[in-house]
Amino acid sequence: MGVAGSVVPGPHWHRARQIARMAAIGTGATAAAFVATGGVLLGQARQARRTIPMAEAPPPRCDGIYGAKCPGRPLTMVVLGDSSAASYGVHRRRETLGALLATGLSRRLHRPVRVHRFAVVGSLSAGLRPQVESALECDPDVAVILIGGNDVTNRTPPGLAVRYLVEAVRALRAAGCEVVVGTCPDLGAIQPIQPPLRWLARRWSRQLAAAQTVAVVEAGGWTVSLGDMLGPRFVAEPTRMFAWDRFHPSAEGYAVAAAALLPTVISALGAGAERRPVPGRGEGVRSLPEAAQEAARHAGTEVSGTQVRGRDRGPAGRWAHLRRRAFFGVGAVPQPGPATDSPTLEGSA
């Protein structure tokens, strides 16, 4: 089953396009402010490319069945996106984002989970289409997508990057697959990137994350902000939270990302126990554009569509429910257990 050839603009696309346009305007204004120091920015960009090593080996595969001894039909989860989704930077299968999420799902739902990873190191949002086409052949129950960092570093226009993401989400939703998107991380935390380029990277990252949130929720998906999770935690302990290349997360870094994503994946699959009946501080119903801007500033914030008095939309656009999830400790990297954590590899005896 293929992905639809294009996205037809409509009223539900208007807010996402507006956010993307605002991002482009803000980016242009910010860049203009640095015209006098353009040579400095270009020099810093070249230096960052030299400092951040190129990918030398593919990340470990996470494909297989987790919790094979659990009863019931396996849930099928596909992992799409870029190097963060592929878990570049770790060396063991159990440390990958896919394995961490599958292990958590299996333990919480007491069901086996089959994982297929189609994420590609270096992928831009434009590269999601072939990944989705392959994923749909697996008849997935849920898709986890992490994308956006390479769009920022390659200066893909935000509106274009978001359009490719919306195509992917709509194609998956049309096939009955739930979709959870980890929005663009805060690249301002990357140490090889120095100010003022770091400030621009942070601004661009948050603008793209907000536009992604609006578009994904309008398309029927869920989002989790990975924004400044790559800020305070990673800045405070860079040698612990970053991998050897100082650009990708370490095993503990991916454990933090999995901890942020897992509750939302469970909720998207319909496990109502993951929803708290009383909103916590900072949680509640917002207009979608407002929720998107707030989520971009606070890591671990989940945004999903909701209704108010039976209506999907209000004066400021679609209604959205904003939740803030508590993280596990940064050292909580799941270790292989006898029943649920060790995957049965696809094609193995």
KEMI-64369 format. One record per residue (C-alpha): residue number from 1; residue in three letters; chain; x, z, y negated. Coordinates in pm, 1 decimal. Layout:
<sites>
SITE   pos   code   unit         xx         zz         yy
SITE   NUM    ALA      A          X          Z          Y
...
</sites>
This chain:
<sites>
SITE   pos   code   unit         xx         zz         yy
SITE     1    MET      A        0.0        0.0        0.0
SITE     2    GLY      A      153.1     -102.8     -332.7
SITE     3    VAL      A      145.1       38.4     -681.7
SITE     4    ALA      A      -87.5     -117.8     -937.0
SITE     5    GLY      A       91.2     -372.6    -1147.0
SITE     6    SER      A       19.9     -216.5    -1485.4
SITE     7    VAL      A     -156.3       61.8    -1669.5
SITE     8    VAL      A     -462.9      -41.0    -1870.2
SITE     9    PRO      A     -469.7      155.5    -2196.1
SITE    10    GLY      A     -788.5      353.2    -2252.5
SITE    11    PRO      A     -920.2      669.9    -2414.1
SITE    12    HIS      A     -748.2      897.6    -2160.1
SITE    13    TRP      A     -414.4      730.2    -2239.4
SITE    14    HIS      A     -452.6      773.4    -2615.1
SITE    15    ARG      A     -321.5     1130.6    -2640.5
SITE    16    ALA      A      -17.8     1065.2    -2422.8
SITE    17    ARG      A       63.0      754.5    -2623.0
SITE    18    GLN      A       24.2      953.5    -2944.2
SITE    19    ILE      A      260.9     1223.6    -2819.2
SITE    20    ALA      A      511.6      955.8    -2717.1
SITE    21    ARG      A      479.6      787.5    -3058.3
SITE    22    MET      A      538.4     1121.4    -3231.3
SITE    23    ALA      A      844.6     1169.4    -3013.0
SITE    24    ALA      A      978.3      830.2    -3113.5
SITE    25    ILE      A      916.6      902.4    -3481.6
SITE    26    GLY      A     1081.0     1242.9    -3452.5
SITE    27    THR      A     1374.1     1093.8    -3268.3
SITE    28    GLY      A     1419.2      828.1    -3535.1
SITE    29    ALA      A     1407.7     1084.2    -3814.2
SITE    30    THR      A     1656.7     1306.5    -3638.4
SITE    31    ALA      A     1890.5     1018.8    -3563.8
SITE    32    ALA      A     1871.4      907.3    -3925.8
SITE    33    ALA      A     1984.0     1252.2    -4033.5
SITE    34    PHE      A     2301.8     1199.8    -3832.3
SITE    35    VAL      A     2383.2      848.7    -3955.8
SITE    36    ALA      A     2678.4      982.7    -4149.5
SITE    37    THR      A     2817.8     1133.7    -3831.3
SITE    38    GLY      A     2724.1      847.6    -3598.4
SITE    39    GLY      A     3085.6      805.5    -3495.1
SITE    40    VAL      A     3095.2     1169.6    -3389.3
SITE    41    LEU      A     2784.2     1127.7    -3173.5
SITE    42    LEU      A     2915.5      813.4    -3006.8
SITE    43    GLY      A     3247.9      980.3    -2941.6
SITE    44    GLN      A     3075.8     1282.8    -2789.8
SITE    45    ALA      A     2862.1     1061.6    -2567.4
SITE    46    ARG      A     3170.7      883.1    -2435.3
SITE    47    GLN      A     3348.7     1214.1    -2381.4
SITE    48    ALA      A     3048.8     1355.0    -2193.0
SITE    49    ARG      A     3042.9     1051.8    -1963.0
SITE    50    ARG      A     3411.5     1102.8    -1886.7
SITE    51    THR      A     3369.1     1477.0    -1832.6
SITE    52    ILE      A     3063.7     1459.1    -1605.7
SITE    53    PRO      A     3189.3     1320.8    -1273.3
SITE    54    MET      A     3018.0     1028.8    -1107.9
SITE    55    ALA      A     2824.7     1090.1     -787.7
SITE    56    GLU      A     3075.2     1068.5     -503.2
SITE    57    ALA      A     2854.6     1127.1     -198.9
SITE    58    PRO      A     2480.4     1125.5     -135.2
SITE    59    PRO      A     2305.4     1463.8     -120.5
SITE    60    PRO      A     2202.0     1596.7      222.1
SITE    61    ARG      A     1875.7     1469.0      365.1
SITE    62    CYS      A     1584.5     1711.5      384.2
SITE    63    ASP      A     1355.4     1488.4      591.6
SITE    64    GLY      A     1194.2     1651.4      893.3
SITE    65    ILE      A      928.6     1899.5     1002.1
SITE    66    TYR      A      955.8     2259.1      880.8
SITE    67    GLY      A      771.3     2536.2     1060.0
SITE    68    ALA      A      722.2     2323.3     1370.6
SITE    69    LYS      A      601.9     2628.2     1568.9
SITE    70    CYS      A      313.1     2688.6     1327.9
SITE    71    PRO      A      -32.1     2570.4     1440.5
SITE    72    GLY      A     -227.0     2282.7     1292.1
SITE    73    ARG      A     -163.9     1933.6     1165.9
SITE    74    PRO      A      151.7     1907.9      957.1
SITE    75    LEU      A      108.6     1869.5      584.8
SITE    76    THR      A      302.7     1571.7      456.3
SITE    77    MET      A      503.7     1618.4      137.3
SITE    78    VAL      A      702.3     1343.6      -32.5
SITE    79    VAL      A      976.2     1411.4     -286.7
SITE    80    LEU      A     1030.0     1143.7     -551.5
SITE    81    GLY      A     1240.5     1104.9     -862.8
SITE    82    ASP      A     1604.8     1128.3     -960.3
SITE    83    SER      A     1913.1     1326.1     -856.7
SITE    84    SER      A     1743.1     1659.9     -926.9
SITE    85    ALA      A     1467.2     1571.2     -680.2
SITE    86    ALA      A     1728.2     1444.6     -432.9
SITE    87    SER      A     1920.3     1772.5     -481.4
SITE    88    TYR      A     2254.1     1624.2     -573.7
SITE    89    GLY      A     2505.2     1907.3     -608.7
SITE    90    VAL      A     2441.3     2095.4     -282.5
SITE    91    HIS      A     2594.4     2041.7       60.4
SITE    92    ARG      A     2349.6     2196.6      308.1
SITE    93    ARG      A     2005.4     2076.9      408.6
SITE    94    ARG      A     1848.5     2419.4      361.8
SITE    95    GLU      A     1966.3     2427.8       -2.2
SITE    96    THR      A     1781.7     2110.7     -104.0
SITE    97    LEU      A     1468.9     2123.4     -316.3
SITE    98    GLY      A     1265.1     1955.0      -43.5
SITE    99    ALA      A     1373.5     2206.0      221.0
SITE   100    LEU      A     1310.2     2502.6       -8.7
SITE   101    LEU      A      960.6     2381.9      -96.1
SITE   102    ALA      A      873.9     2293.3      264.2
SITE   103    THR      A      996.2     2629.6      388.6
SITE   104    GLY      A      790.7     2810.0      124.7
SITE   105    LEU      A      480.4     2603.6      198.3
SITE   106    SER      A      508.8     2660.3      571.3
SITE   107    ARG      A      549.9     3035.2      529.2
SITE   108    ARG      A      265.6     3073.4      280.1
SITE   109    LEU      A       14.5     2840.9      447.6
SITE   110    HIS      A      123.4     2906.9      809.0
SITE   111    ARG      A      130.1     2535.9      880.3
SITE   112    PRO      A      402.7     2287.0      964.5
SITE   113    VAL      A      521.8     2071.4      675.9
SITE   114    ARG      A      666.7     1723.2      717.7
SITE   115    VAL      A      900.7     1613.6      437.5
SITE   116    HIS      A     1003.8     1262.9      335.9
SITE   117    ARG      A     1249.5     1227.9       49.5
SITE   118    PHE      A     1249.9      901.2     -142.5
SITE   119    ALA      A     1422.9     1028.8     -458.8
SITE   120    VAL      A     1726.4      827.9     -566.8
SITE   121    VAL      A     2031.7      961.0     -751.8
SITE   122    GLY      A     2047.1      802.3    -1095.6
SITE   123    SER      A     1684.3      686.4    -1098.0
SITE   124    LEU      A     1493.4      633.1    -1421.6
SITE   125    SER      A     1116.1      647.5    -1447.6
SITE   126    ALA      A     1119.7      269.7    -1402.5
SITE   127    GLY      A     1254.1      329.1    -1050.5
SITE   128    LEU      A      948.9      524.5     -934.2
SITE   129    ARG      A      748.2      219.6     -825.5
SITE   130    PRO      A      945.9      136.2     -506.5
SITE   131    GLN      A      965.4      505.2     -422.5
SITE   132    VAL      A      586.7      536.9     -447.3
SITE   133    GLU      A      533.1      224.9     -239.3
SITE   134    SER      A      746.6      373.0       38.6
SITE   135    ALA      A      584.4      715.7        3.7
SITE   136    LEU      A      231.4      578.7       39.6
SITE   137    GLU      A      320.4      442.6      383.2
SITE   138    CYS      A      354.0      807.7      495.8
SITE   139    ASP      A       -4.6      896.5      394.6
SITE   140    PRO      A      117.1     1201.9      194.9
SITE   141    ASP      A      -89.1     1511.0      116.2
SITE   142    VAL      A      122.1     1608.2     -183.7
SITE   143    ALA      A      397.2     1446.5     -387.8
SITE   144    VAL      A      656.1     1633.6     -591.6
SITE   145    ILE      A      819.0     1427.1     -867.0
SITE   146    LEU      A     1116.4     1525.9    -1082.9
SITE   147    ILE      A     1208.3     1259.5    -1337.4
SITE   148    GLY      A     1311.3     1214.6    -1698.5
SITE   149    GLY      A     1669.2     1331.7    -1740.9
SITE   150    ASN      A     1816.5      984.5    -1696.4
SITE   151    ASP      A     1556.6      838.4    -1930.8
SITE   152    VAL      A     1686.3     1074.2    -2200.6
SITE   153    THR      A     2053.1      996.1    -2139.9
SITE   154    ASN      A     1979.6      622.0    -2129.7
SITE   155    ARG      A     1749.9      645.2    -2434.4
SITE   156    THR      A     1451.1      489.0    -2262.1
SITE   157    PRO      A     1166.1      476.8    -2518.0
SITE   158    PRO      A      942.8      777.0    -2437.6
SITE   159    GLY      A      627.0      567.1    -2424.6
SITE   160    LEU      A      780.5      332.9    -2169.4
SITE   161    ALA      A      915.0      614.4    -1952.0
SITE   162    VAL      A      575.5      785.4    -1954.3
SITE   163    ARG      A      396.4      461.1    -1865.2
SITE   164    TYR      A      604.4      422.0    -1547.9
SITE   165    LEU      A      531.7      783.6    -1454.4
SITE   166    VAL      A      157.6      736.9    -1508.7
SITE   167    GLU      A      160.5      429.9    -1283.3
SITE   168    ALA      A      318.0      640.3    -1009.7
SITE   169    VAL      A       74.7      931.6    -1049.2
SITE   170    ARG      A     -232.4      707.5    -1055.1
SITE   171    ALA      A     -123.3      517.3     -745.1
SITE   172    LEU      A      -66.9      841.1     -553.2
SITE   173    ARG      A     -393.4      996.2     -671.8
SITE   174    ALA      A     -584.8      682.7     -576.9
SITE   175    ALA      A     -458.8      733.7     -221.6
SITE   176    GLY      A     -587.1     1093.5     -216.9
SITE   177    CYS      A     -244.7     1252.9     -266.6
SITE   178    GLU      A     -204.1     1556.6     -491.1
SITE   179    VAL      A       77.9     1520.3     -744.1
SITE   180    VAL      A      298.8     1787.1     -900.9
SITE   181    VAL      A      551.3     1675.0    -1163.5
SITE   182    GLY      A      845.9     1883.5    -1276.3
SITE   183    THR      A      883.3     1759.0    -1632.2
SITE   184    CYS      A     1207.8     1658.2    -1802.5
SITE   185    PRO      A     1463.1     1943.4    -1805.7
SITE   186    ASP      A     1639.3     2062.3    -2118.6
SITE   187    LEU      A     1958.5     1859.0    -2129.6
SITE   188    GLY      A     2075.7     2063.6    -2425.2
SITE   189    ALA      A     2204.5     2318.2    -2172.8
SITE   190    ILE      A     2459.7     2078.8    -2023.0
SITE   191    GLN      A     2803.3     2213.4    -2118.6
SITE   192    PRO      A     2990.2     1879.7    -2132.8
SITE   193    ILE      A     2747.3     1777.4    -2409.3
SITE   194    GLN      A     2859.3     1933.6    -2737.1
SITE   195    PRO      A     2675.3     1977.7    -3070.4
SITE   196    PRO      A     2537.9     1784.5    -3252.8
SITE   197    LEU      A     2465.0     1560.7    -2951.8
SITE   198    ARG      A     2345.4     1869.2    -2762.6
SITE   199    TRP      A     2082.5     1938.3    -3028.5
SITE   200    LEU      A     1953.1     1582.9    -3005.3
SITE   201    ALA      A     1947.2     1600.8    -2624.1
SITE   202    ARG      A     1737.6     1918.1    -2640.2
SITE   203    ARG      A     1493.7     1762.7    -2887.4
SITE   204    TRP      A     1459.1     1440.5    -2687.4
SITE   205    SER      A     1412.5     1634.1    -2361.8
SITE   206    ARG      A     1128.4     1846.7    -2497.8
SITE   207    GLN      A      956.2     1551.2    -2658.9
SITE   208    LEU      A      959.6     1358.5    -2331.7
SITE   209    ALA      A      844.2     1665.1    -2134.0
SITE   210    ALA      A      542.9     1710.6    -2364.1
SITE   211    ALA      A      447.4     1342.9    -2338.8
SITE   212    GLN      A      485.5     1355.8    -1959.4
SITE   213    THR      A      253.5     1657.7    -1941.2
SITE   214    VAL      A      -25.2     1490.3    -2136.4
SITE   215    ALA      A       -3.1     1170.2    -1932.7
SITE   216    VAL      A       20.9     1334.1    -1589.8
SITE   217    VAL      A     -271.9     1571.7    -1642.7
SITE   218    GLU      A     -484.5     1286.4    -1782.9
SITE   219    ALA      A     -401.7     1093.5    -1463.0
SITE   220    GLY      A     -517.0     1381.6    -1242.0
SITE   221    GLY      A     -185.3     1550.1    -1163.9
SITE   222    TRP      A      -30.4     1890.1    -1228.7
SITE   223    THR      A      285.3     1963.4    -1425.3
SITE   224    VAL      A      544.1     2241.0    -1427.7
SITE   225    SER      A      786.2     2271.9    -1715.9
SITE   226    LEU      A     1147.9     2287.0    -1603.4
SITE   227    GLY      A     1253.7     2287.5    -1970.3
SITE   228    ASP      A     1456.7     2581.3    -2090.9
SITE   229    MET      A     1488.7     2716.2    -1738.6
SITE   230    LEU      A     1802.4     2505.7    -1777.2
SITE   231    GLY      A     1866.3     2701.1    -2094.9
SITE   232    PRO      A     1896.9     3083.2    -2095.3
SITE   233    ARG      A     1947.8     3127.2    -1720.0
SITE   234    PHE      A     2190.1     2840.5    -1685.3
SITE   235    VAL      A     2376.2     2908.6    -2009.2
SITE   236    ALA      A     2421.4     3276.2    -1919.4
SITE   237    GLU      A     2575.5     3202.7    -1578.0
SITE   238    PRO      A     2692.2     2840.7    -1578.6
SITE   239    THR      A     2941.8     2881.9    -1295.5
SITE   240    ARG      A     2668.6     3025.6    -1074.8
SITE   241    MET      A     2373.0     2808.3    -1170.2
SITE   242    PHE      A     2547.7     2472.3    -1204.9
SITE   243    ALA      A     2715.2     2274.0     -929.5
SITE   244    TRP      A     3078.8     2168.3     -935.1
SITE   245    ASP      A     3008.2     1878.5    -1173.3
SITE   246    ARG      A     2863.6     2113.8    -1441.8
SITE   247    PHE      A     2564.7     1878.8    -1471.0
SITE   248    HIS      A     2344.4     1927.3    -1163.3
SITE   249    PRO      A     2207.0     2262.8    -1044.4
SITE   250    SER      A     2380.9     2464.1     -773.4
SITE   251    ALA      A     2202.7     2594.5     -464.1
SITE   252    GLU      A     2082.5     2892.0     -668.1
SITE   253    GLY      A     1974.1     2660.1     -946.4
SITE   254    TYR      A     1758.5     2459.9     -706.3
SITE   255    ALA      A     1615.5     2786.0     -570.4
SITE   256    VAL      A     1496.3     2868.8     -924.0
SITE   257    ALA      A     1338.5     2524.0     -958.2
SITE   258    ALA      A     1167.1     2557.5     -619.3
SITE   259    ALA      A     1035.8     2901.5     -717.7
SITE   260    ALA      A      881.4     2749.2    -1030.0
SITE   261    LEU      A      724.3     2457.1     -845.8
SITE   262    LEU      A      600.2     2622.0     -525.3
SITE   263    PRO      A      294.3     2811.6     -662.9
SITE   264    THR      A      169.6     2495.6     -830.9
SITE   265    VAL      A      218.4     2286.7     -516.3
SITE   266    ILE      A       13.5     2544.0     -323.4
SITE   267    SER      A     -258.8     2544.2     -590.0
SITE   268    ALA      A     -270.0     2164.6     -596.0
SITE   269    LEU      A     -329.9     2169.4     -220.6
SITE   270    GLY      A     -634.7     2388.5     -275.0
SITE   271    ALA      A     -506.3     2735.1     -182.3
SITE   272    GLY      A     -720.4     2934.7     -427.2
SITE   273    ALA      A     -528.4     3257.5     -362.9
SITE   274    GLU      A     -251.9     3120.1     -583.8
SITE   275    ARG      A     -483.6     3128.6     -886.0
SITE   276    ARG      A     -499.3     3455.5    -1076.9
SITE   277    PRO      A     -857.1     3539.1    -1183.8
SITE   278    VAL      A     -754.2     3703.8    -1510.4
SITE   279    PRO      A     -517.8     3505.0    -1736.5
SITE   280    GLY      A     -190.1     3678.6    -1814.1
SITE   281    ARG      A      -21.3     3694.9    -2150.1
SITE   282    GLY      A       22.3     3351.2    -2300.3
SITE   283    GLU      A     -206.7     3193.1    -2040.7
SITE   284    GLY      A     -550.8     3043.2    -2077.1
SITE   285    VAL      A     -734.2     2729.4    -2183.5
SITE   286    ARG      A     -592.0     2501.1    -2451.1
SITE   287    SER      A     -639.8     2144.6    -2561.0
SITE   288    LEU      A     -406.9     1932.1    -2350.3
SITE   289    PRO      A     -177.8     1829.3    -2640.6
SITE   290    GLU      A     -140.2     2195.7    -2741.3
SITE   291    ALA      A      -72.9     2302.4    -2382.3
SITE   292    ALA      A      186.2     2025.9    -2345.0
SITE   293    GLN      A      380.1     2132.5    -2654.0
SITE   294    GLU      A      371.8     2497.1    -2547.1
SITE   295    ALA      A      480.4     2416.2    -2190.0
SITE   296    ALA      A      778.0     2215.9    -2316.4
SITE   297    ARG      A      905.1     2532.0    -2486.9
SITE   298    HIS      A      852.9     2771.1    -2194.6
SITE   299    ALA      A      998.2     2705.3    -1850.1
SITE   300    GLY      A      783.6     2764.2    -1546.1
SITE   301    THR      A      461.2     2684.1    -1730.3
SITE   302    GLU      A      197.4     2507.7    -1521.9
SITE   303    VAL      A      -53.1     2275.0    -1687.2
SITE   304    SER      A     -361.0     2134.7    -1511.5
SITE   305    GLY      A     -692.4     1988.6    -1618.9
SITE   306    THR      A     -995.8     2216.6    -1644.8
SITE   307    GLN      A    -1347.2     2231.2    -1786.6
SITE   308    VAL      A    -1511.5     2436.1    -2060.2
SITE   309    ARG      A    -1889.2     2476.2    -2029.3
SITE   310    GLY      A    -1894.3     2191.3    -1781.6
SITE   311    ARG      A    -1707.6     1950.5    -2009.8
SITE   312    ASP      A    -1365.0     1798.0    -1950.8
SITE   313    ARG      A    -1297.1     1731.2    -2317.5
SITE   314    GLY      A    -1331.0     1905.8    -2651.3
SITE   315    PRO      A    -1277.3     1809.6    -3015.8
SITE   316    ALA      A     -898.1     1799.7    -2971.2
SITE   317    GLY      A     -898.2     1613.6    -2639.9
SITE   318    ARG      A     -897.2     1708.4    -2273.6
SITE   319    TRP      A     -909.8     2076.4    -2183.0
SITE   320    ALA      A     -612.7     2213.2    -1993.8
SITE   321    HIS      A     -537.2     2539.1    -1816.4
SITE   322    LEU      A     -196.1     2684.5    -1892.8
SITE   323    ARG      A      -36.4     2934.0    -1653.1
SITE   324    ARG      A      303.4     3099.2    -1652.2
SITE   325    ARG      A      453.3     3164.7    -1314.8
SITE   326    ALA      A      694.7     3447.8    -1231.3
SITE   327    PHE      A     1026.5     3334.1    -1086.0
SITE   328    PHE      A     1194.9     3471.9     -776.8
SITE   329    GLY      A     1542.7     3614.5     -827.2
SITE   330    VAL      A     1811.0     3355.2     -882.1
SITE   331    GLY      A     1976.8     3460.7     -561.0
SITE   332    ALA      A     1667.1     3403.4     -350.5
SITE   333    VAL      A     1790.8     3105.8     -154.9
SITE   334    PRO      A     1587.9     3100.4      168.9
SITE   335    GLN      A     1800.7     3130.5      480.9
SITE   336    PRO      A     1708.6     2961.6      808.6
SITE   337    GLY      A     1462.1     3163.0     1015.2
SITE   338    PRO      A     1365.8     3132.3     1379.9
SITE   339    ALA      A     1019.4     2983.2     1325.6
SITE   340    THR      A      962.6     2820.2      990.0
SITE   341    ASP      A     1285.2     2729.9      815.0
SITE   342    SER      A     1479.6     2509.8     1054.1
SITE   343    PRO      A     1348.1     2154.3     1034.0
SITE   344    THR      A     1279.8     1932.5     1329.9
SITE   345    LEU      A     1444.8     1607.3     1230.5
SITE   346    GLU      A     1237.6     1290.0     1232.1
SITE   347    GLY      A     1328.6     1084.8     1533.6
SITE   348    SER      A     1504.0     1369.1     1714.8
SITE   349    ALA      A     1430.0     1459.5     2071.2
</sites>
